[in-house]
Amino acid sequence: MSDAYDYFREHAIAALRKARALPPGRTKQKQRTVARVYHLLSREAALAPNIHHLDDFRTARQLERQIGR
């Protein structure tokens, strides 16, 4: 396992837990989408870790911050 894989996986788990705690609605759907993005990033990082995933990760983090507002 790589560090990037573990890092993305932890964010995916945290995002999914946050989505489960939200009431049904648009915000919950958006948070689940963020969790899916983190999960896909972790799967890609497990195969071939590289720095190209950082831009995708930053975009997902930005979206997650917007959902929290």
MARKOLTI-154250 format. One record per residue: x, y, z of N, C-alpha, C in turn; residue number from 1. Coordinates in nm, 3 decimals. Atoms other than C-alpha are relative to their C-alpha. Layout:
<sites>
X | Y | Z | X | Y | Z | X | Y | Z | NUM
...
</sites>
This chain:
<sites>
0.083 | -0.119 | 0.000 | 0.000 | 0.000 | 0.000 | 0.087 | 0.125 | 0.000 | 1
-0.074 | -0.125 | 0.004 | 0.109 | 0.350 | -0.066 | -0.061 | 0.100 | 0.098 | 2
0.051 | -0.103 | -0.089 | 0.069 | 0.657 | 0.150 | -0.119 | 0.073 | -0.063 | 3
0.109 | -0.069 | 0.069 | -0.152 | 0.823 | -0.112 | -0.128 | -0.082 | 0.008 | 4
0.116 | 0.088 | -0.009 | -0.385 | 0.523 | -0.111 | -0.066 | 0.013 | 0.138 | 5
0.053 | -0.009 | -0.137 | -0.424 | 0.536 | 0.268 | -0.062 | 0.137 | 0.026 | 6
0.048 | -0.136 | -0.019 | -0.469 | 0.912 | 0.264 | -0.136 | 0.020 | -0.066 | 7
0.126 | -0.015 | 0.072 | -0.743 | 0.908 | 0.000 | -0.108 | -0.088 | 0.061 | 8
0.098 | 0.092 | -0.060 | -0.912 | 0.609 | 0.164 | -0.057 | 0.058 | 0.129 | 9
0.048 | -0.060 | -0.125 | -0.933 | 0.785 | 0.500 | -0.097 | 0.115 | -0.029 | 10
0.090 | -0.109 | 0.037 | -1.090 | 1.088 | 0.332 | -0.132 | -0.055 | -0.054 | 11
0.122 | 0.063 | 0.052 | -1.339 | 0.862 | 0.151 | -0.088 | -0.050 | 0.115 | 12
0.075 | 0.051 | -0.114 | -1.441 | 0.698 | 0.478 | -0.061 | 0.114 | 0.079 | 13
0.051 | -0.115 | -0.075 | -1.476 | 1.032 | 0.657 | -0.114 | 0.068 | -0.075 | 14
0.105 | -0.065 | 0.080 | -1.682 | 1.179 | 0.371 | -0.127 | -0.085 | -0.001 | 15
0.116 | 0.088 | -0.002 | -1.911 | 0.875 | 0.367 | -0.070 | 0.006 | 0.135 | 16
0.061 | -0.012 | -0.134 | -1.966 | 0.896 | 0.743 | -0.073 | 0.133 | 0.014 | 17
0.064 | -0.131 | -0.005 | -2.045 | 1.265 | 0.708 | -0.131 | -0.003 | -0.080 | 18
0.121 | 0.010 | 0.083 | -2.296 | 1.186 | 0.430 | -0.109 | -0.079 | 0.072 | 19
0.098 | 0.081 | -0.072 | -2.465 | 0.920 | 0.642 | -0.067 | 0.079 | 0.113 | 20
0.054 | -0.079 | -0.110 | -2.515 | 1.173 | 0.921 | -0.094 | 0.112 | -0.047 | 21
0.083 | -0.109 | 0.052 | -2.685 | 1.428 | 0.695 | -0.143 | -0.047 | -0.025 | 22
0.138 | 0.036 | 0.032 | -3.063 | 1.437 | 0.648 | -0.014 | -0.019 | -0.151 | 23
0.019 | 0.022 | 0.144 | -3.195 | 1.319 | 0.310 | -0.018 | 0.133 | -0.074 | 24
0.013 | -0.121 | 0.081 | -3.169 | 1.579 | 0.037 | 0.120 | 0.020 | -0.090 | 25
-0.103 | -0.034 | 0.098 | -2.942 | 1.751 | -0.210 | 0.140 | 0.001 | 0.062 | 26
-0.130 | -0.007 | -0.067 | -2.661 | 1.810 | 0.041 | 0.056 | -0.140 | 0.022 | 27
-0.044 | 0.137 | -0.023 | -2.646 | 1.441 | 0.125 | 0.048 | -0.063 | -0.131 | 28
-0.041 | 0.054 | 0.130 | -2.627 | 1.350 | -0.244 | 0.135 | 0.055 | -0.042 | 29
-0.128 | -0.061 | 0.035 | -2.342 | 1.595 | -0.300 | 0.113 | -0.058 | 0.084 | 30
-0.103 | 0.056 | -0.088 | -2.152 | 1.462 | 0.001 | 0.033 | -0.144 | -0.039 | 31
-0.026 | 0.137 | 0.046 | -2.192 | 1.104 | -0.125 | 0.081 | 0.001 | -0.128 | 32
-0.079 | -0.012 | 0.122 | -2.056 | 1.215 | -0.461 | 0.146 | 0.030 | 0.032 | 33
-0.137 | -0.030 | -0.044 | -1.751 | 1.362 | -0.288 | 0.066 | -0.127 | 0.053 | 34
-0.054 | 0.126 | -0.052 | -1.705 | 1.030 | -0.106 | 0.038 | -0.095 | -0.113 | 35
-0.032 | 0.086 | 0.115 | -1.718 | 0.846 | -0.439 | 0.127 | 0.047 | -0.071 | 36
-0.121 | -0.054 | 0.063 | -1.452 | 1.078 | -0.584 | 0.123 | -0.041 | 0.078 | 37
-0.112 | 0.042 | -0.084 | -1.222 | 1.009 | -0.289 | 0.027 | -0.149 | -0.017 | 38
-0.017 | 0.145 | 0.016 | -1.286 | 0.637 | -0.329 | 0.069 | -0.033 | -0.133 | 39
-0.063 | 0.023 | 0.130 | -1.197 | 0.647 | -0.699 | 0.147 | 0.044 | 0.001 | 40
-0.139 | -0.046 | -0.011 | -0.882 | 0.847 | -0.621 | 0.084 | -0.102 | 0.076 | 41
-0.076 | 0.100 | -0.076 | -0.779 | 0.586 | -0.365 | 0.026 | -0.123 | -0.084 | 42
-0.021 | 0.117 | 0.086 | -0.829 | 0.306 | -0.616 | 0.107 | 0.027 | -0.104 | 43
-0.102 | -0.035 | 0.099 | -0.620 | 0.487 | -0.877 | 0.138 | 0.010 | 0.066 | 44
-0.128 | -0.014 | -0.070 | -0.349 | 0.566 | -0.621 | 0.056 | -0.135 | 0.040 | 45
-0.047 | 0.134 | -0.036 | -0.332 | 0.199 | -0.524 | 0.072 | -0.065 | -0.118 | 46
-0.061 | 0.061 | 0.119 | -0.242 | 0.106 | -0.882 | 0.132 | 0.068 | -0.037 | 47
-0.119 | -0.074 | 0.041 | 0.007 | 0.379 | -0.964 | 0.000 | 0.137 | 0.067 | 48
0.001 | -0.129 | -0.069 | 0.062 | 0.655 | -0.709 | 0.083 | 0.104 | -0.076 | 49
-0.073 | -0.111 | 0.061 | 0.161 | 0.986 | -0.861 | -0.059 | 0.131 | 0.048 | 50
0.044 | -0.130 | -0.049 | 0.120 | 1.356 | -0.799 | -0.115 | 0.058 | -0.082 | 51
0.109 | -0.051 | 0.082 | -0.142 | 1.400 | -1.071 | -0.134 | -0.007 | 0.072 | 52
0.124 | 0.013 | -0.076 | -0.410 | 1.296 | -0.823 | -0.022 | 0.118 | 0.094 | 53
0.013 | -0.110 | -0.094 | -0.342 | 1.600 | -0.607 | -0.097 | 0.108 | -0.047 | 54
0.093 | -0.098 | 0.052 | -0.534 | 1.835 | -0.835 | -0.144 | -0.047 | 0.018 | 55
0.133 | 0.056 | -0.020 | -0.836 | 1.603 | -0.825 | -0.038 | 0.005 | 0.148 | 56
0.025 | -0.002 | -0.143 | -0.804 | 1.580 | -0.448 | -0.033 | 0.141 | 0.047 | 57
0.026 | -0.138 | -0.040 | -0.790 | 1.957 | -0.407 | -0.137 | 0.046 | -0.048 | 58
0.131 | -0.035 | 0.052 | -1.098 | 1.997 | -0.626 | -0.110 | -0.063 | 0.086 | 59
0.098 | 0.067 | -0.085 | -1.288 | 1.742 | -0.417 | -0.008 | 0.065 | 0.137 | 60
0.000 | -0.067 | -0.130 | -1.182 | 1.913 | -0.093 | -0.072 | 0.135 | -0.008 | 61
0.066 | -0.129 | 0.018 | -1.299 | 2.248 | -0.229 | -0.152 | -0.019 | -0.009 | 62
0.142 | 0.028 | 0.011 | -1.637 | 2.100 | -0.321 | -0.057 | -0.039 | 0.136 | 63
0.047 | 0.041 | -0.132 | -1.667 | 1.941 | 0.023 | -0.013 | 0.121 | 0.093 | 64
0.009 | -0.121 | -0.081 | -1.599 | 2.278 | 0.189 | -0.122 | 0.083 | -0.038 | 65
0.117 | -0.075 | 0.046 | -1.870 | 2.440 | -0.025 | -0.129 | -0.065 | 0.049 | 66
0.119 | 0.071 | -0.048 | -2.120 | 2.173 | 0.081 | -0.025 | 0.033 | 0.147 | 67
0.012 | -0.027 | -0.143 | -2.049 | 2.247 | 0.447 | -0.054 | 0.138 | 0.035 | 68
0.046 | -0.138 | -0.027 | -2.152 | 2.611 | 0.417 | -0.148 | 0.006 | 0.018 | 69
</sites>
